[in-house]
Amino acid sequence: MDDVREPLPPPYDRVHAALLGTLPPARVVTDPLRRLTWGTDASFYRLVPKIVVVVEDEQEVVRVLALCAARACP
């Protein structure tokens, strides 16, 4: 599992716990440096995500979105 160096704020803490219950920990990214890389693109803006989830198929996308919606988390 990735090293969470700082506690995740609500509701991300609850989402993180639920994700770890459904996906392999290696696919739930909370490491600050890796999150920074996922928040970088060719635009002028940089938004660093709180959690990055690496999904393998459409069903996992549906599950992750439902899990987030149930916890009022973007």
MODELLER restraints for C-alpha pairs under 7 A, 6 or more apart:
rsr = mdl.restraints
at = mdl.atoms
rsr.add(forms.Gaussian(group=physical.xy_distance, feature=features.Distance(at['CA:1:A'], at['CA:25:A']), mean=4.77, stdev=0.5))
rsr.add(forms.Gaussian(group=physical.xy_distance, feature=features.Distance(at['CA:1:A'], at['CA:26:A']), mean=5.39, stdev=0.5))
rsr.add(forms.Gaussian(group=physical.xy_distance, feature=features.Distance(at['CA:2:A'], at['CA:26:A']), mean=6.83, stdev=0.5))
rsr.add(forms.Gaussian(group=physical.xy_distance, feature=features.Distance(at['CA:2:A'], at['CA:29:A']), mean=6.10, stdev=0.5))
rsr.add(forms.Gaussian(group=physical.xy_distance, feature=features.Distance(at['CA:2:A'], at['CA:30:A']), mean=5.92, stdev=0.5))
rsr.add(forms.Gaussian(group=physical.xy_distance, feature=features.Distance(at['CA:2:A'], at['CA:31:A']), mean=5.68, stdev=0.5))
rsr.add(forms.Gaussian(group=physical.xy_distance, feature=features.Distance(at['CA:3:A'], at['CA:30:A']), mean=6.82, stdev=0.5))
rsr.add(forms.Gaussian(group=physical.xy_distance, feature=features.Distance(at['CA:3:A'], at['CA:31:A']), mean=5.73, stdev=0.5))
rsr.add(forms.Gaussian(group=physical.xy_distance, feature=features.Distance(at['CA:4:A'], at['CA:30:A']), mean=5.78, stdev=0.5))
rsr.add(forms.Gaussian(group=physical.xy_distance, feature=features.Distance(at['CA:4:A'], at['CA:31:A']), mean=5.94, stdev=0.5))
rsr.add(forms.Gaussian(group=physical.xy_distance, feature=features.Distance(at['CA:11:A'], at['CA:71:A']), mean=6.60, stdev=0.5))
rsr.add(forms.Gaussian(group=physical.xy_distance, feature=features.Distance(at['CA:11:A'], at['CA:73:A']), mean=5.97, stdev=0.5))
rsr.add(forms.Gaussian(group=physical.xy_distance, feature=features.Distance(at['CA:12:A'], at['CA:73:A']), mean=6.80, stdev=0.5))
rsr.add(forms.Gaussian(group=physical.xy_distance, feature=features.Distance(at['CA:15:A'], at['CA:68:A']), mean=6.34, stdev=0.5))
rsr.add(forms.Gaussian(group=physical.xy_distance, feature=features.Distance(at['CA:15:A'], at['CA:71:A']), mean=6.88, stdev=0.5))
rsr.add(forms.Gaussian(group=physical.xy_distance, feature=features.Distance(at['CA:27:A'], at['CA:53:A']), mean=5.78, stdev=0.5))
rsr.add(forms.Gaussian(group=physical.xy_distance, feature=features.Distance(at['CA:27:A'], at['CA:54:A']), mean=4.99, stdev=0.5))
rsr.add(forms.Gaussian(group=physical.xy_distance, feature=features.Distance(at['CA:28:A'], at['CA:51:A']), mean=6.96, stdev=0.5))
rsr.add(forms.Gaussian(group=physical.xy_distance, feature=features.Distance(at['CA:28:A'], at['CA:52:A']), mean=5.99, stdev=0.5))
rsr.add(forms.Gaussian(group=physical.xy_distance, feature=features.Distance(at['CA:28:A'], at['CA:53:A']), mean=4.81, stdev=0.5))
rsr.add(forms.Gaussian(group=physical.xy_distance, feature=features.Distance(at['CA:28:A'], at['CA:54:A']), mean=6.59, stdev=0.5))
rsr.add(forms.Gaussian(group=physical.xy_distance, feature=features.Distance(at['CA:29:A'], at['CA:35:A']), mean=6.92, stdev=0.5))
rsr.add(forms.Gaussian(group=physical.xy_distance, feature=features.Distance(at['CA:29:A'], at['CA:51:A']), mean=5.76, stdev=0.5))
rsr.add(forms.Gaussian(group=physical.xy_distance, feature=features.Distance(at['CA:29:A'], at['CA:52:A']), mean=4.90, stdev=0.5))
rsr.add(forms.Gaussian(group=physical.xy_distance, feature=features.Distance(at['CA:29:A'], at['CA:53:A']), mean=6.16, stdev=0.5))
rsr.add(forms.Gaussian(group=physical.xy_distance, feature=features.Distance(at['CA:30:A'], at['CA:50:A']), mean=6.81, stdev=0.5))
rsr.add(forms.Gaussian(group=physical.xy_distance, feature=features.Distance(at['CA:30:A'], at['CA:51:A']), mean=5.23, stdev=0.5))
rsr.add(forms.Gaussian(group=physical.xy_distance, feature=features.Distance(at['CA:30:A'], at['CA:52:A']), mean=6.69, stdev=0.5))
rsr.add(forms.Gaussian(group=physical.xy_distance, feature=features.Distance(at['CA:35:A'], at['CA:48:A']), mean=6.16, stdev=0.5))
rsr.add(forms.Gaussian(group=physical.xy_distance, feature=features.Distance(at['CA:35:A'], at['CA:49:A']), mean=6.02, stdev=0.5))
rsr.add(forms.Gaussian(group=physical.xy_distance, feature=features.Distance(at['CA:35:A'], at['CA:51:A']), mean=6.97, stdev=0.5))
rsr.add(forms.Gaussian(group=physical.xy_distance, feature=features.Distance(at['CA:35:A'], at['CA:52:A']), mean=6.54, stdev=0.5))
rsr.add(forms.Gaussian(group=physical.xy_distance, feature=features.Distance(at['CA:36:A'], at['CA:48:A']), mean=5.35, stdev=0.5))
rsr.add(forms.Gaussian(group=physical.xy_distance, feature=features.Distance(at['CA:39:A'], at['CA:46:A']), mean=5.99, stdev=0.5))
rsr.add(forms.Gaussian(group=physical.xy_distance, feature=features.Distance(at['CA:39:A'], at['CA:47:A']), mean=5.30, stdev=0.5))
rsr.add(forms.Gaussian(group=physical.xy_distance, feature=features.Distance(at['CA:39:A'], at['CA:48:A']), mean=4.69, stdev=0.5))
rsr.add(forms.Gaussian(group=physical.xy_distance, feature=features.Distance(at['CA:39:A'], at['CA:49:A']), mean=6.25, stdev=0.5))
rsr.add(forms.Gaussian(group=physical.xy_distance, feature=features.Distance(at['CA:40:A'], at['CA:46:A']), mean=5.88, stdev=0.5))
rsr.add(forms.Gaussian(group=physical.xy_distance, feature=features.Distance(at['CA:55:A'], at['CA:61:A']), mean=6.38, stdev=0.5))
rsr.add(forms.Gaussian(group=physical.xy_distance, feature=features.Distance(at['CA:68:A'], at['CA:74:A']), mean=6.55, stdev=0.5))
